Amino acid sequence: MSQDPLFAPLRLGQLTLKNRIVMPPMTRSRAAQPGDVATDLMATYYAQRASAGLIVSEGTQISPLGKGYAWTPGIYSAEQIAGWRKVTDAVHANGGAIVAQLWHVGRVTHPDNIGGAHPISASALRAEGVRVFVDSNGAPGFVETVTPRALSVDEIAAVVNEYRQAARNALEAGFDGIELHGANGYLINQFLDSESNARTDQYGGSLENRLRFLKEVVTAVGAEIGMDRVGVRLAPLTTLNGTVDANPEETYTAAAALLGQLGVVYVHIAEADWDDAPVMRREFKEALRAAYSGTLIYAGKYDAERARSALREGWADMIGFGRPFIANPDLPERIKLSLPWTAHDPATLFGGDAHGLTDYPKADGSAA
Ligand SMILES: Cc1cc2nc3c(=O)[nH]c(=O)nc-3n(C[C@H](O)[C@H](O)[C@H](O)COP(=O)(O)O)c2cc1C
């Protein structure tokens, strides 16, 4: 058991993590309304899962315009910072480590979620057929996204500054660091992928130009809070929310190399989102490892054995278990002792109350 690679400690920047098991970011849509504020209930939920080596918070919008779905939390107001402080205190009290996933959705939203404003993106290209959850006028439901407008160069600088401020706010809220959400079709991803970026200025066209927004955001947040507190999540192959790259292995290997040069503390690869789980070739994973020498996290449909193999093969340093953490608050203990995993209830993933959030028991049946 002492040989289990999932339980080897790991140094991550200034943190010493107790194991290689990550609770990856998962939106649960239970922020207090109005104001999109993290709650005591959320503090309990995250604290219950503090035996993970690292928790990444659910996606957390950096500005009102960065919000894609009703009931998700933000980190731009004083009230939101205070809400998150309760979460981070509770996680730390239980011996855990937690970083904030900083989220700007770009075009993956609807005017109803952003105070009637027009969604923004790299380019005026619509996320075709993508629907987002709104809760306007007391009638919650899904609506299709609209065609966004392209950011001007000055507006890009303003958004970069919002990321910088949100990183500062995250430290003020007690987080151990931040993860930039560069995955799953949201704003950073919209700049990265060739088919969602039709710009003809310095932010589009060549690979170097498509990487520029990511580079500027990373540089800004790193200067603000220290690069040893900055991780980045990327989703090279998934096409969630309509972002597609013509040559993902080239694009994302270059992104990993850039993040290595900038010195971010980890890169977090999302291999799957729900059922969209394209197979990532082993050669691609080896190329990412060669391009980036920091900590590499992978998530997407892992079980304990696949996770151990990934660590032993050397292309991953930590493994995220998303859906398993929802219904198994003591997941590391279950992995260590080879105990069975409980299946989650899909009906309580998004929205609602404590049911399906904090009432999943430990393996022995006791409260988490
Ligand atoms: C309910 C739910 C919400 C999610 N929300 C986010 C999110 O806010 N940010 C993100 O980067 N990924 C999000 N994901 C993706 C997960 O982080 C993870 O990559 C995915 O679930 C695949 O891992 P798994 O097969 O272990 O569940 C979400 C997944 C689920 C199930």
Ligand as a Chemical Component Dictionary entry (heavy atoms), coordinates in Angstrom:
data_LIG
# 
_chem_comp.id                   LIG 
_chem_comp.type                 NON-POLYMER 
_chem_comp.pdbx_formal_charge   0 
_chem_comp.three_letter_code    LIG 
# 
loop_
_chem_comp_atom.comp_id 
_chem_comp_atom.atom_id 
_chem_comp_atom.alt_atom_id 
_chem_comp_atom.type_symbol 
_chem_comp_atom.charge 
_chem_comp_atom.model_Cartn_x 
_chem_comp_atom.model_Cartn_y 
_chem_comp_atom.model_Cartn_z 
_chem_comp_atom.pdbx_ordinal 
LIG C1  C1  C 0 -21.388 18.475 -12.614 1  
LIG C2  C2  C 0 -20.124 18.835 -13.361 2  
LIG C3  C3  C 0 -19.735 20.151 -13.457 3  
LIG C4  C4  C 0 -18.544 20.498 -14.105 4  
LIG N1  N1  N 0 -18.124 21.805 -14.085 5  
LIG C5  C5  C 0 -16.887 22.113 -14.553 6  
LIG C6  C6  C 0 -16.350 23.409 -14.350 7  
LIG O1  O1  O 0 -16.946 24.305 -13.711 8  
LIG N2  N2  N 0 -15.116 23.664 -14.865 9  
LIG C7  C7  C 0 -14.397 22.705 -15.556 10 
LIG O2  O2  O 0 -13.279 22.989 -16.020 11 
LIG N3  N3  N 0 -14.885 21.452 -15.729 12 
LIG C8  C8  C 0 -16.084 21.136 -15.219 13 
LIG N4  N4  N 0 -16.535 19.837 -15.311 14 
LIG C9  C9  C 0 -15.659 18.791 -15.898 15 
LIG C10 C10 C 0 -14.897 18.036 -14.795 16 
LIG O3  O3  O 0 -13.946 18.879 -14.184 17 
LIG C11 C11 C 0 -14.172 16.795 -15.360 18 
LIG O4  O4  O 0 -13.214 17.201 -16.316 19 
LIG C12 C12 C 0 -15.149 15.824 -16.005 20 
LIG O5  O5  O 0 -16.218 15.541 -15.126 21 
LIG C13 C13 C 0 -14.460 14.516 -16.405 22 
LIG O6  O6  O 0 -13.961 13.846 -15.272 23 
LIG P1  P1  P 0 -14.747 12.561 -14.637 24 
LIG O7  O7  O 0 -14.944 11.608 -15.780 25 
LIG O8  O8  O 0 -13.816 12.049 -13.578 26 
LIG O9  O9  O 0 -16.044 13.060 -14.106 27 
LIG C14 C14 C 0 -17.759 19.481 -14.709 28 
LIG C15 C15 C 0 -18.177 18.161 -14.641 29 
LIG C16 C16 C 0 -19.329 17.824 -13.966 30 
LIG C17 C17 C 0 -19.714 16.363 -13.856 31 
# 
loop_
_chem_comp_bond.comp_id 
_chem_comp_bond.atom_id_1 
_chem_comp_bond.atom_id_2 
_chem_comp_bond.value_order 
_chem_comp_bond.pdbx_ordinal 
LIG C1  C2  SING 1  
LIG C2  C3  SING 2  
LIG C2  C16 DOUB 3  
LIG C3  C4  DOUB 4  
LIG C4  N1  SING 5  
LIG C4  C14 SING 6  
LIG N1  C5  DOUB 7  
LIG C5  C6  SING 8  
LIG C5  C8  SING 9  
LIG C6  O1  DOUB 10 
LIG C6  N2  SING 11 
LIG N2  C7  SING 12 
LIG C7  O2  DOUB 13 
LIG C7  N3  SING 14 
LIG N3  C8  DOUB 15 
LIG C8  N4  SING 16 
LIG N4  C9  SING 17 
LIG N4  C14 SING 18 
LIG C9  C10 SING 19 
LIG C10 O3  SING 20 
LIG C10 C11 SING 21 
LIG C11 O4  SING 22 
LIG C11 C12 SING 23 
LIG C12 O5  SING 24 
LIG C12 C13 SING 25 
LIG C13 O6  SING 26 
LIG O6  P1  SING 27 
LIG P1  O7  DOUB 28 
LIG P1  O8  SING 29 
LIG P1  O9  SING 30 
LIG C14 C15 DOUB 31 
LIG C15 C16 SING 32 
LIG C16 C17 SING 33 
# 
